[in-house]
Amino acid sequence: MQVYKKIMHFITLIEEVVLALASVLVLGLTFGNVVARYVFHHSWGFAEEIVVAVFVLISLLAAGVAAGTGDLVNLALVPDHVGYGARKVLKIISTVIAVIYSLILAWQGFGRVTTDHTFSPILHISKSIFWLFVVIGGISLALHFIENCIDFCVNDPEGKGDRA
């Protein structure tokens, strides 16, 4: 478990750096596009393509990081009214469902990577590169759901501090 935790800590650091850089990229492109529209009366068509694709990456990676810390939005209507043992069972069941969903998402993204041979209209970049963001996000989600479940089941035997 400790090895998995160390690996996930390293992965989370990489994800946080990617999220920060991606956010700066989106901010810079959006701001630059606004300036170009108002000053030069011409927008950057490529900016929209990149921003939309990077938003997918940001959304999925941020959801993964949030899932790892237990900060992902969830409904705890039933778990809040049962004991720790039942909460643990519900946590494992919900984790299995979430991991299956995440892996299906990654698999579908991979299917698009291998079959989508089209190119973006302005930059003429293969759309399979953008679909790769879905694969990365799905894998990130799955790994972080597992991490959160391990934290809940192993590191918190009394159920104190569970946010999920």
Secondary structure, DSSP 8 states (H G I E B T S, - for coil): -HHHHHHHHHHHHHHHHHHHHHHHHHHHHHHHHHHHHHHSS---HHHHHHHHHHHHHHHHHHHHHHHHHT-S----TTGGGS-HHHHHHHHHHHHHHHHHHHHHHHHHHHHHHHH---B-TTT--BHHHHHHHHHHHHHHHHHHHHHHHHHHHHS-TT-TT---
